[in-house]
Amino acid sequence: MNTEAAAAASVADEQGLLFTDDVSPLPSDTGYRGPTACAAAGITYRQLDYWARTDLIQPTVRGAKGSGSQRLYSFQDILLLKVVKRLLDAGISLQQIRTAVQHLRERGTEDLTRVTLMSDGASVYECTSNDEVIDLLQGGQGVFGIAIGGVWREIEGTLAELPSERTADPAPAPSASDELAARRAARNAG
């Protein structure tokens, strides 16, 4: 192994590109509204809305159905949003990102934390072992990597401090300070 590849592998190990420890299970009954998803992923609401409308990342808990409805994003959705943001920041084309997101969705979440996405600036590669990372670096293809396990932990920490909604929760009662909602409730009640 040449010294450049050895140095890259050493840096990769120090950064924890490939995680082998377990992460928390995905919360299955929790959804996050758009502003919370934006804060956790580090994106603007405009990006979130555009990506939902163009089917890049659709909310899997609850989609928008008309004016006033709230999209709810799952933990995995937010994980993918954050990965997309990092790929965009690295200069990857939206076409390549769509391919990578589709692949990650098809792959599922079971072993996602052991995946490192590597890129040469034009294409995105999936690596699941140190050997694959080293092979990619030796071929001169890898420029940067995104450890999905690290992104997972980062989002867990961020979401712990942000509001969430249980999907089984009933709709919140109208606030007494909202006169129009109080009138609607009174009219519906009797």
PAZAKE-581767 format. One record per residue: residue in three letters; x, y, z of N, C-alpha, C in turn. Coordinates in pm, 1 decimal. Example, Ala and Ser with C-alpha at 12.3 -4.5 7.8 and 13.67 -1.06 7.14 Angstrom:
residues 2
  residu      n_xx      n_yy      n_zz     ca_xx     ca_yy     ca_zz      c_xx      c_yy      c_zz
     ALA    1319.0    -569.0     780.0    1230.0    -450.0     780.0    1320.0    -330.0     780.0
     SER    1285.0    -225.0     708.0    1367.0    -106.0     714.0    1290.0       3.0     787.0
END
This chain:
residues 190
  residu      n_xx      n_yy      n_zz     ca_xx     ca_yy     ca_zz      c_xx      c_yy      c_zz
     MET      85.6    -117.1       0.0       0.0       0.0       0.0      89.7     122.8       0.0
     ASN      56.5     219.8     -86.9     140.8     338.7     -90.6     112.7     428.2      30.1
     THR     200.4     523.1      54.0     188.5     606.3     174.5      66.6     696.0     170.1
     GLU      27.0     739.1      49.7     -91.0     825.0      37.8    -217.5     749.0      78.4
     ALA    -232.2     627.7      31.1    -348.4     545.5      66.8    -346.2     510.8     215.0
     ALA    -227.0     482.6     270.3    -216.0     451.9     413.3    -256.5     572.6     496.9
     ALA    -213.9     690.5     453.9    -250.2     813.3     526.7    -400.8     836.0     520.4
     ALA    -459.7     813.8     401.7    -604.5     832.1     387.2    -680.8     732.2     473.4
     ALA    -633.9     607.9     476.5    -699.5     506.3     559.2    -688.4     541.2     706.6
     SER    -574.7     594.8     747.5    -555.3     635.2     886.8    -651.5     747.3     924.2
     VAL    -663.6     847.0     835.9    -756.9     957.4     861.0    -899.3     905.1     867.7
     ALA    -933.5     812.8     776.5   -1068.2     754.9     775.7   -1097.5     685.3     907.8
     ASP    -999.3     607.8     959.1   -1019.5     539.9    1086.9   -1036.8     639.1    1200.2
     GLU    -958.1     746.7    1199.9    -968.1     848.2    1305.1   -1103.9     916.9    1301.6
     GLN   -1157.1     938.9    1181.7   -1285.2    1007.2    1168.3   -1402.2     913.8    1191.6
     GLY   -1375.4     786.5    1202.0   -1484.7     691.7    1226.5   -1573.9     674.2    1106.8
     LEU   -1516.9     662.3     988.3   -1598.8     649.8     868.1   -1688.7     527.7     870.7
     LEU   -1640.6     419.5     923.3   -1721.3     298.3     928.1   -1747.6     261.0    1073.0
     PHE   -1873.2     268.4    1112.0   -1909.4     241.5    1250.5   -1953.6      97.2    1263.9
     THR   -1910.8      33.0    1370.6   -1950.7    -105.2    1391.7   -2037.9    -121.4    1514.8
     ASP   -2054.0     -16.0    1592.3   -2138.6     -27.5    1711.3   -2283.6      -0.4    1673.8
     ASP   -2372.7     -41.7    1761.6   -2515.2     -26.5    1735.5   -2559.7     116.3    1762.6
     VAL   -2664.8     156.6    1692.1   -2728.5     285.5    1715.5   -2869.3     258.7    1764.6
     SER   -2935.0     362.6    1810.8   -3070.6     348.4    1861.8   -3164.0     301.8    1750.9
     PRO   -3264.7     222.8    1785.7   -3360.2     181.9    1683.4   -3439.1     302.5    1633.1
     LEU   -3489.7     291.4    1512.4   -3568.1     400.6    1455.1   -3700.6     414.1    1529.2
     PRO   -3736.4     535.3    1568.9   -3868.6     554.7    1628.2   -3973.8     541.0    1518.5
     SER   -4065.8     446.0    1533.8   -4161.1     417.1    1426.8   -4289.9     498.8    1437.0
     ASP   -4319.4     552.7    1553.0   -4445.9     623.8    1568.4   -4426.5     773.6    1586.1
     THR   -4312.9     825.6    1545.5   -4283.6     966.7    1563.4   -4259.5    1032.7    1428.6
     GLY   -4315.9    1150.3    1412.2   -4294.0    1229.7    1291.9   -4249.2    1369.1    1329.4
     TYR   -4185.1    1434.0    1236.4   -4131.4    1568.1    1260.4   -4183.1    1661.4    1152.0
     ARG   -4233.4    1776.6    1193.6   -4284.4    1875.2    1099.1   -4170.3    1935.5    1018.4
     GLY   -4206.3    2002.2     911.4   -4109.1    2060.7     820.4   -4002.9    2147.1     886.7
     PRO   -4041.4    2244.7     970.1   -3939.3    2329.4    1032.3   -3840.6    2249.6    1119.8
     THR   -3889.2    2146.0    1186.0   -3801.3    2061.8    1267.7   -3707.3    1982.8    1178.3
     ALA   -3760.4    1927.1    1069.1   -3677.6    1852.7     973.9   -3569.8    1943.6     915.2
     CYS   -3607.4    2066.8     883.9   -3510.0    2163.6     829.4   -3399.1    2192.1     929.7
     ALA   -3436.6    2213.8    1054.5   -3336.8    2244.4    1157.2   -3241.7    2126.7    1177.8
     ALA   -3295.4    2005.9    1178.6   -3211.7    1887.7    1201.0   -3120.7    1859.0    1081.7
     ALA   -3168.5    1885.4     960.6   -3090.7    1855.0     840.2   -3001.9    1971.4     796.5
     GLY   -3027.4    2090.4     851.1   -2947.2    2206.1     813.2   -2982.6    2261.4     676.1
     ILE   -3110.6    2254.0     641.4   -3156.1    2303.5     511.0   -3263.5    2408.9     531.4
     THR   -3298.5    2478.9     422.3   -3405.0    2578.1     429.7   -3539.1    2510.8     402.1
     TYR   -3646.0    2577.4     443.6   -3778.9    2523.2     417.5   -3805.3    2519.9     266.6
     ARG   -3751.6    2617.4     195.9   -3767.3    2621.4      50.7   -3706.4    2496.0     -14.1
     GLN   -3587.1    2454.5      33.1   -3525.1    2331.4     -17.7   -3613.4    2210.8      14.1
     LEU   -3659.0    2203.6     138.1   -3742.8    2092.2     181.2   -3866.9    2080.6      93.0
     ASP   -3933.0    2193.3      69.9   -4054.2    2195.2     -11.0   -4023.6    2153.3    -154.3
     TYR   -3916.2    2205.3    -211.2   -3878.5    2170.5    -347.9   -3847.4    2021.6    -359.7
     TRP   -3771.5    1968.5    -265.9   -3735.1    1827.3    -270.3   -3858.3    1737.9    -255.2
     ALA   -3956.7    1781.9    -176.7   -4080.4    1703.8    -161.8   -4161.8    1709.3    -291.4
     ARG   -4172.5    1828.5    -350.9   -4251.5    1843.1    -473.3   -4188.5    1772.1    -592.6
     THR   -4056.3    1758.5    -593.9   -3988.1    1693.1    -706.1   -3955.9    1546.2    -675.7
     ASP   -4011.5    1494.2    -568.6   -3997.4    1353.3    -529.5   -3854.8    1311.1    -496.9
     LEU   -3770.0    1404.8    -457.5   -3635.9    1366.0    -412.7   -3647.2    1299.8    -275.6
     ILE   -3708.2    1370.7    -181.1   -3733.9    1316.5     -47.6   -3879.3    1348.5     -12.6
     GLN   -3963.0    1247.4     -15.6   -4103.2    1261.4      23.5   -4116.7    1224.7     170.3
     PRO   -4201.1    1295.9     245.0   -4223.6    1255.8     384.0   -4297.2    1122.1     388.3
     THR   -4245.8    1028.9     467.5   -4306.7     895.9     470.6   -4408.6     879.5     582.5
     VAL   -4409.5     970.3     680.5   -4507.8     958.8     788.1   -4641.7    1015.3     742.9
     ARG   -4639.3    1137.3     688.2   -4763.4    1198.7     638.5   -4727.0    1304.2     535.0
     GLY   -4783.3    1289.9     416.2   -4761.3    1387.6     310.6   -4858.7    1502.8     322.8
     ALA   -4832.1    1610.7     250.9   -4921.9    1726.7     250.8   -5041.9    1694.6     163.5
     LYS   -5160.2    1722.4     216.2   -5283.7    1699.9     141.0   -5365.1    1828.6     143.1
     GLY   -5329.7    1920.3      56.1   -5403.5    2044.9      48.7   -5346.0    2152.4     138.4
     SER   -5405.7    2267.6     129.3   -5359.9    2384.3     204.2   -5379.8    2364.5     354.5
     GLY   -5278.5    2396.2     429.8   -5288.9    2390.0     575.0   -5248.8    2257.6     636.5
     SER   -5231.3    2153.8     555.2   -5189.9    2025.3     612.4   -5039.5    2027.6     637.2
     GLN   -4997.5    1950.2     734.1   -4857.3    1946.6     773.5   -4792.6    1815.8     730.1
     ARG   -4681.3    1826.6     659.1   -4602.8    1707.3     628.4   -4535.0    1661.0     755.9
     LEU   -4523.7    1530.2     771.6   -4447.9    1474.3     883.4   -4339.3    1384.0     826.9
     TYR   -4216.5    1412.7     866.3   -4100.1    1338.5     819.1   -4055.7    1238.6     925.2
     SER   -4015.3    1121.3     880.2   -3963.1    1020.3     971.6   -3815.7    1048.4     999.1
     PHE   -3760.6     975.3    1094.9   -3618.7     987.4    1125.1   -3535.6     954.8    1001.0
     GLN   -3572.3     847.9     929.0   -3498.0     809.9     808.9   -3506.5     919.1     702.3
     ASP   -3622.7     982.6     688.3   -3636.4    1093.2     593.1   -3537.0    1204.0     625.5
     ILE   -3527.2    1238.2     753.7   -3437.2    1346.1     795.8   -3291.9    1304.0     775.2
     LEU   -3263.0    1176.8     799.4   -3128.6    1125.6     773.1   -3093.8    1144.9     625.2
     LEU   -3186.1    1111.1     536.8   -3161.6    1128.0     393.6   -3151.4    1275.5     355.6
     LEU   -3231.7    1360.7     419.1   -3221.5    1504.7     393.4   -3081.9    1555.9     426.0
     LYS   -3028.8    1511.8     538.4   -2895.3    1554.7     581.3   -2788.0    1502.4     485.6
     VAL   -2802.1    1378.8     440.2   -2707.5    1322.2     344.1   -2713.2    1401.2     212.4
     VAL   -2834.4    1432.2     166.2   -2850.3    1511.7      43.8   -2782.5    1647.8      60.1
     LYS   -2802.9    1710.9     173.4   -2740.5    1841.1     199.5   -2588.8    1830.6     191.4
     ARG   -2532.3    1727.7     252.5   -2386.2    1711.0     249.0   -2335.6    1684.0     108.3
     LEU   -2409.6    1604.9      32.3   -2369.4    1578.4    -105.6   -2376.4    1705.5    -191.0
     LEU   -2481.1    1783.5    -172.1   -2492.1    1910.7    -244.5   -2377.7    2004.5    -208.1
     ASP   -2346.9    2012.1     -78.2   -2237.0    2098.5     -33.3   -2103.5    2056.3     -94.1
     ALA   -2091.2    1927.7    -127.2   -1967.5    1876.3    -185.9   -1965.8    1892.5    -337.5
     GLY   -2073.3    1946.7    -394.5   -2076.3    1973.5    -537.3   -2127.1    1859.1    -623.2
     ILE   -2193.9    1761.4    -562.8   -2248.4    1648.8    -639.0   -2373.9    1695.8    -712.8
     SER   -2391.4    1648.2    -835.7   -2508.0    1687.8    -915.1   -2635.4    1629.1    -855.5
     LEU   -2746.0    1698.0    -878.0   -2875.0    1651.2    -826.4   -2911.9    1516.9    -888.9
     GLN   -2873.2    1493.9   -1012.1   -2900.3    1365.4   -1077.0   -2828.9    1251.7   -1003.6
     GLN   -2702.2    1270.8    -968.2   -2627.9    1169.8    -893.3   -2687.1    1151.3    -753.7
     ILE   -2731.1    1260.4    -693.1   -2791.5    1253.0    -559.7   -2921.0    1173.0    -564.5
     ARG   -3002.9    1194.7    -667.5   -3127.3    1118.4    -681.6   -3097.8     968.6    -689.4
     THR   -2994.8     932.3    -764.9   -2956.0     791.8    -777.5   -2912.7     736.2    -642.1
     ALA   -2830.9     812.6    -568.6   -2782.5     768.4    -437.5   -2898.0     753.7    -338.4
     VAL   -2990.1     849.0    -336.7   -3104.6     844.2    -244.7   -3192.8     723.6    -277.1
     GLN   -3217.4     700.6    -404.6   -3298.2     585.0    -444.5   -3232.8     455.6    -397.6
     HIS   -3102.5     447.1    -414.2   -3028.7     328.2    -370.9   -3040.0     310.3    -218.8
     LEU   -3022.8     418.5    -143.1   -3030.4     409.0       3.0   -3170.4     370.2      48.8
     ARG   -3273.3     423.0     -16.3   -3411.6     386.6      19.8   -3437.4     238.5      -7.8
     GLU   -3390.6     190.1    -122.6   -3410.0      48.9    -156.5   -3332.5     -41.6     -62.0
     ARG   -3219.8       6.9     -15.2   -3132.9     -71.1      72.8   -3197.6     -91.3     209.8
     GLY   -3277.9       4.0     253.4   -3339.6      -4.7     385.2   -3247.8      51.9     492.2
     THR   -3292.4      46.0     616.4   -3217.9     108.3     725.7   -3142.5      10.1     812.6
     GLU   -3158.0    -119.8     787.9   -3097.4    -217.2     878.9   -2948.4    -200.0     896.4
     ASP   -2874.8    -190.7     788.3   -2729.9    -181.3     797.1   -2677.9     -45.6     750.5
     LEU   -2765.5      51.5     743.6   -2730.0     182.5     689.4   -2617.6     249.1     767.2
     THR   -2608.9     222.9     896.1   -2506.5     288.6     977.6   -2367.0     239.8     945.7
     ARG   -2356.3     131.6     874.6   -2224.2      78.7     837.0   -2184.3     120.8     696.2
     VAL   -2261.1     210.3     637.1   -2235.0     256.0     501.1   -2161.8     390.4     505.7
     THR   -2061.9     401.2     420.0   -1995.3     527.8     397.6   -2013.1     560.7     250.3
     LEU   -2066.1     678.6     222.1   -2077.3     722.7      84.5   -1950.0     796.9      49.0
     MET   -1884.9     753.9     -57.2   -1762.9     818.2    -105.2   -1794.4     880.2    -240.5
     SER   -1725.7     987.1    -273.2   -1747.8    1050.1    -402.0   -1618.8    1106.6    -456.3
     ASP   -1612.8    1112.2    -587.5   -1501.2    1176.4    -655.4   -1543.2    1312.1    -709.2
     GLY   -1659.6    1359.0    -669.0   -1711.3    1486.7    -715.0   -1809.2    1470.8    -830.4
     ALA   -1808.6    1354.9    -894.0   -1899.5    1331.2   -1005.8   -1992.8    1213.5    -977.5
     SER   -1939.9    1107.8    -919.0   -2018.7     988.2    -888.6   -2017.2     961.5    -738.7
     VAL   -2115.4     886.0    -692.9   -2125.9     849.3    -552.2   -2110.5     698.5    -542.3
     TYR   -2026.3     653.0    -448.8   -1999.2     510.6    -428.9   -2036.3     471.2    -287.6
     GLU   -2089.3     350.4    -271.6   -2121.0     296.9    -139.1   -2006.9     206.3     -95.2
     CYS   -1956.5     230.8      24.5   -1853.1     145.2      82.5   -1905.6      91.6     214.7
     THR   -1886.8     -38.7     236.6   -1933.9     -99.2     361.3   -1820.2    -161.0     441.4
     SER   -1697.7    -143.9     394.7   -1583.6    -196.5     469.9   -1463.5    -105.8     451.5
     ASN   -1368.1    -119.2     542.5   -1244.5     -41.6     531.3   -1172.6     -74.4     401.1
     ASP   -1175.6    -200.1     359.7   -1107.8    -241.2     236.7   -1166.0    -170.1     114.6
     GLU   -1298.1    -156.2     111.1   -1360.7     -86.9      -1.7   -1319.3      59.2      -5.7
     VAL   -1311.5     123.0     110.9   -1267.8     262.7     117.3   -1124.8     273.5      66.2
     ILE   -1038.5     184.9     111.6    -897.2     188.1      71.4    -884.0     162.3     -78.2
     ASP    -959.2      64.2    -130.5    -955.0      35.4    -274.1    -996.6     157.0    -355.8
     LEU   -1100.2     225.8    -311.0   -1148.0     344.4    -381.2   -1043.6     455.1    -377.5
     LEU    -981.7     472.7    -261.3    -878.0     575.8    -248.3    -755.1     541.2    -332.4
     GLN    -717.5     415.8    -335.9    -601.5     375.0    -415.1    -625.0     395.4    -563.4
     GLY    -749.2     378.7    -606.1    -783.1     400.3    -746.5    -789.2     547.0    -782.0
     GLY    -770.9     632.8    -682.2    -773.5     776.8    -705.7    -912.7     833.2    -722.7
     GLN   -1014.9     755.4    -685.6   -1151.3     800.7    -708.0   -1210.4     875.1    -589.0
     GLY   -1183.4     832.4    -468.4   -1247.4     892.1    -352.0   -1190.2    1027.5    -317.3
     VAL   -1274.8    1124.6    -302.0   -1232.1    1257.9    -262.5   -1281.4    1288.4    -121.9
     PHE   -1401.2    1247.4     -90.9   -1456.7    1270.2      41.6   -1552.7    1157.3      74.9
     GLY   -1583.9    1145.2     202.8   -1675.9    1041.5     246.6   -1777.8    1095.8     344.8
     ILE   -1895.3    1036.5     344.0   -2001.3    1069.8     438.6   -2035.7     941.5     513.2
     ALA   -2003.9     937.9     641.1   -2037.1     822.3     723.6   -2181.2     836.3     770.0
     ILE   -2267.1     749.6     722.1   -2409.3     760.9     754.8   -2432.4     735.6     903.4
     GLY   -2351.9     648.6     964.3   -2364.2     626.5    1108.2   -2337.6     754.5    1186.9
     GLY   -2240.5     833.4    1142.8   -2211.7     961.1    1208.7   -2324.6    1061.0    1190.2
     VAL   -2381.7    1063.6    1070.3   -2495.4    1152.0    1043.3   -2613.6    1109.0    1129.1
     TRP   -2632.7     978.7    1142.9   -2740.1     921.8    1225.4   -2729.8     976.0    1367.7
     ARG   -2610.7     964.8    1426.0   -2590.3    1011.2    1563.9   -2610.4    1162.2    1577.6
     GLU   -2563.9    1234.2    1478.0   -2579.3    1379.8    1479.3   -2727.0    1418.5    1479.4
     ILE   -2805.7    1352.9    1396.2   -2949.0    1382.9    1388.6   -3019.9    1339.8    1516.2
     GLU   -2980.6    1225.6    1572.3   -3039.6    1182.8    1700.5   -3021.7    1290.9    1806.2
     GLY   -2901.4    1344.8    1814.5   -2873.7    1448.7    1913.2   -2954.1    1574.5    1888.7
     THR   -2963.8    1614.7    1761.5   -3038.8    1735.4    1727.0   -3187.2    1716.5    1753.4
     LEU   -3243.1    1602.8    1710.5   -3387.0    1580.0    1725.5   -3429.1    1563.7    1871.1
     ALA   -3336.4    1523.7    1957.3   -3369.2    1509.2    2099.1   -3409.7    1643.4    2159.4
     GLU   -3362.0    1751.6    2098.6   -3390.8    1885.6    2150.9   -3503.0    1955.9    2075.3
     LEU   -3559.0    1891.8    1973.5   -3661.7    1954.8    1890.2   -3796.0    1885.3    1908.4
     PRO   -3905.7    1955.3    1877.9   -4039.1    1896.4    1897.0   -4069.1    1788.5    1794.0
     SER   -4146.2    1688.0    1838.7   -4190.6    1581.0    1749.8   -4338.9    1558.0    1774.1
     GLU   -4399.0    1478.3    1688.5   -4540.7    1443.3    1703.2   -4554.0    1292.4    1695.7
     ARG   -4638.0    1238.7    1779.5   -4671.9    1096.2    1769.1   -4774.8    1083.1    1659.1
     THR   -4759.5     983.6    1576.1   -4854.8     967.3    1466.3   -4990.8     922.9    1516.0
     ALA   -4997.1     863.3    1634.2   -5124.7     819.0    1689.9   -5194.4     929.6    1768.1
     ASP   -5126.7    1042.7    1789.3   -5187.8    1152.5    1865.2   -5305.4    1210.2    1788.0
     PRO   -5414.5    1241.8    1859.2   -5525.3    1308.9    1791.7   -5484.4    1452.4    1757.7
     ALA   -5562.0    1513.0    1669.2   -5534.6    1651.6    1633.1   -5548.9    1738.8    1758.3
     PRO   -5460.7    1837.5    1774.3   -5469.5    1922.1    1893.2   -5598.5    2003.9    1893.3
     ALA   -5651.0    2023.5    2011.4   -5772.5    2103.7    2026.1   -5740.0    2249.0    1993.4
     PRO   -5837.0    2322.9    1937.8   -5810.2    2462.5    1904.8   -5778.3    2543.2    2030.5
     SER   -5688.9    2635.1    2015.1   -5649.8    2720.9    2126.1   -5763.1    2816.2    2159.0
     ALA   -5783.1    2840.3    2286.5   -5889.0    2931.8    2329.2   -5862.2    3072.5    2278.2
     SER   -5737.1    3103.6    2252.2   -5703.7    3238.3    2206.0   -5729.4    3254.4    2056.3
     ASP   -5759.8    3146.0    1986.7   -5788.5    3151.8    1844.7   -5940.6    3158.2    1827.1
     GLU   -5992.7    3276.0    1809.3   -6136.7    3298.4    1805.8   -6203.7    3222.4    1691.3
     LEU   -6142.9    3222.5    1575.2   -6200.8    3155.0    1460.5   -6208.2    3004.1    1484.2
     ALA   -6104.8    2945.6    1540.6   -6104.6    2802.3    1570.4   -6208.6    2770.2    1675.9
     ALA   -6224.9    2859.3    1774.9   -6325.4    2837.5    1880.1   -6466.1    2839.4    1818.9
     ARG   -6491.5    2930.5    1725.1   -6622.3    2936.8    1659.9   -6649.3    2810.2    1580.1
     ARG   -6545.1    2763.0    1505.7   -6561.3    2640.1    1427.9   -6591.9    2522.1    1518.9
     ALA   -6521.8    2513.4    1630.8   -6543.5    2403.8    1724.7   -6684.3    2407.5    1783.1
     ALA   -6729.5    2527.7    1815.6   -6864.9    2543.5    1870.3   -6970.0    2504.3    1766.7
     ARG   -6945.9    2543.3    1640.7   -7041.1    2511.9    1533.7   -7044.1    2359.7    1508.3
     ASN   -6928.9    2296.6    1510.6   -6922.1    2151.7    1488.6   -6981.1    2073.3    1604.3
     ALA   -6971.7    2128.3    1724.9   -7022.3    2059.8    1843.8   -7174.5    2065.5    1854.0
     GLY   -7235.1    2165.3    1797.6   -7378.7    2171.9    1819.8   -7442.9    2259.7    1727.8
END
